[in-house]
């Protein structure tokens, strides 16, 4: 009887321990970025693509866990690029990305691989990039290295493409802080 009573008292606690609902995370990332965009058409030749000489990205991501493996995700990222321009264009171009989606974490150990996807918009201007706002599909993934339950660092790659002519790829480092996990 006493064993049954203890088991009955622990039963409501088990789901609380097994899930991470309410866990929140804020990440800041910095890294290398590039784009691919169609070049201007010359005569009747097929247009080629153009890309920058160098580029960088800065991004902020917010995640809210809805389970131990899944999180809702919102992201704001910007890219600054130099080069890839024609002689009559400025050498600097810009891209801004905003998207919302989901993250799936593959494990909860010290090294946590994850994948994400989302839908958003890409704003481009300057140099070879036409001033445009286009819908985008964003996919990517990374690896978090947990320093503690509240902090981690990692590497992340992101590809934004679909609705417009411009495809943006970023690869960089990110730092994350978490709260609300109890």
C-alpha positions in Angstrom: 0.0 0.0 0.0 2.8 2.5 0.9 4.6 1.7 -2.4 1.4 2.4 -4.4 0.8 5.7 -2.5 4.4 6.8 -3.2 4.0 5.9 -6.9 0.7 7.9 -7.1 2.3 10.9 -5.5 5.3 10.8 -8.0 3.1 10.4 -11.1 2.2 14.1 -11.5 5.9 15.1 -11.1 7.1 12.8 -13.9 5.7 14.8 -16.9 7.3 18.0 -15.4 10.7 16.4 -15.3 10.5 15.0 -18.8 9.5 18.1 -20.7 11.1 21.5 -21.4 8.0 23.5 -22.1 8.6 27.2 -21.3 12.4 26.9 -21.8 13.5 30.1 -23.6 16.7 31.0 -25.3 18.3 34.2 -26.8 21.2 33.8 -29.2 23.5 36.3 -30.8 25.6 35.1 -33.8 28.3 36.6 -35.9 30.0 35.1 -39.0 30.8 34.9 -42.6 28.1 35.5 -45.3 27.8 35.4 -49.0 25.1 35.7 -51.6 24.4 34.6 -55.1 22.4 36.8 -57.4 21.9 36.9 -61.2 24.3 39.2 -63.0 23.1 41.7 -65.6 22.4 40.1 -69.0 24.8 41.0 -71.8 23.4 41.0 -75.3 21.7 37.6 -75.9 24.0 35.7 -73.5 22.6 33.7 -70.6 23.1 35.7 -67.4 25.7 34.5 -65.0 25.6 34.8 -61.2 27.5 37.3 -59.1 28.7 37.0 -55.5 30.6 39.4 -53.1 34.3 39.4 -52.5 33.7 39.3 -48.7 30.7 39.5 -46.4 29.7 39.3 -42.8 26.4 38.7 -40.8 25.0 39.5 -37.4 21.9 37.8 -36.1 19.7 37.5 -33.1 17.4 34.5 -32.5 14.7 33.9 -29.9 13.4 30.4 -29.1 10.6 29.2 -27.0 10.4 25.4 -26.2 7.1 23.6 -26.7 8.6 20.3 -25.8 12.0 18.7 -25.0 13.0 18.5 -28.7 10.9 21.2 -30.4 11.1 25.0 -30.1 9.3 27.9 -31.9 11.9 30.2 -33.4 12.1 33.9 -34.4 15.1 35.4 -36.0 16.4 38.7 -37.2 19.7 38.8 -39.2 21.6 41.3 -41.3 24.4 40.9 -43.8 26.9 43.4 -45.1 28.8 42.6 -48.3 31.7 44.1 -50.3 32.4 43.5 -54.0 30.6 41.6 -56.7 29.5 44.8 -58.3 29.7 46.3 -61.8 31.8 49.4 -62.4 28.8 51.7 -62.2 27.5 50.3 -58.9 28.5 50.9 -55.3 30.8 48.3 -53.8 28.7 47.7 -50.6 25.5 45.8 -50.5 23.1 44.8 -47.7 20.6 42.1 -46.9 18.2 41.8 -43.9 16.4 38.6 -43.0 13.4 38.1 -40.7 11.8 34.7 -40.2 9.8 32.5 -37.9 9.8 28.7 -37.7 10.7 25.7 -35.6 13.9 24.1 -34.2 14.4 20.4 -33.6 17.2 19.3 -31.2 18.6 15.9 -31.8 19.9 15.2 -28.3 20.4 16.8 -24.8 24.0 16.0 -23.9 27.0 18.4 -23.9 27.0 18.5 -27.7 23.6 19.2 -29.1 23.1 19.1 -32.9 20.0 20.9 -34.2 18.1 21.7 -37.4 15.7 24.5 -38.1 13.5 25.8 -40.7 11.3 28.9 -41.2 9.5 31.2 -43.5 10.2 34.9 -43.7 11.3 37.8 -45.8 14.7 39.0 -47.2 15.3 42.6 -47.9 18.2 43.5 -50.2 19.8 46.7 -51.6 23.1 48.1 -52.9 25.7 47.0 -55.4 24.5 44.1 -57.6 21.5 43.5 -55.3 18.3 45.1 -56.5 16.2 46.9 -53.9 13.7 44.2 -53.1 11.7 42.4 -50.5 11.1 38.7 -51.3 9.6 35.8 -49.4 12.2 33.3 -48.3 12.5 29.7 -47.0 15.2 29.5 -44.3 16.9 26.2 -43.5 19.9 25.4 -41.4 21.5 23.7 -38.5 24.3 23.8 -36.1 25.9 22.4 -33.0 25.5 23.8 -29.5 28.2 23.1 -26.9 26.6 23.4 -23.5 28.8 25.2 -20.9 26.0 25.0 -18.3 22.2 24.6 -18.3 21.9 28.4 -18.9 24.7 29.1 -21.5 26.2 27.5 -24.6 28.2 28.4 -27.7 28.2 26.8 -31.1 28.5 27.0 -34.8 25.5 27.5 -37.2 24.9 27.5 -40.9 21.9 29.1 -42.6 20.6 29.1 -46.2 17.8 31.6 -47.2 16.4 31.1 -50.7 13.2 30.8 -52.7 11.1 33.8 -53.5 13.5 36.2 -55.0 16.7 36.1 -57.2 19.0 36.3 -54.2 20.2 33.3 -52.2 22.1 34.1 -48.9 24.3 31.6 -47.0 25.9 32.3 -43.6 28.2 30.3 -41.4 29.3 31.6 -38.0 29.6 31.3 -34.2 26.8 32.0 -31.8 26.4 32.4 -28.0 23.2 31.5 -26.3 21.6 32.1 -22.9 18.6 30.2 -21.6 16.1 30.7 -18.8 12.7 29.4 -17.7 13.7 25.8 -17.7 12.4 24.9 -14.2 
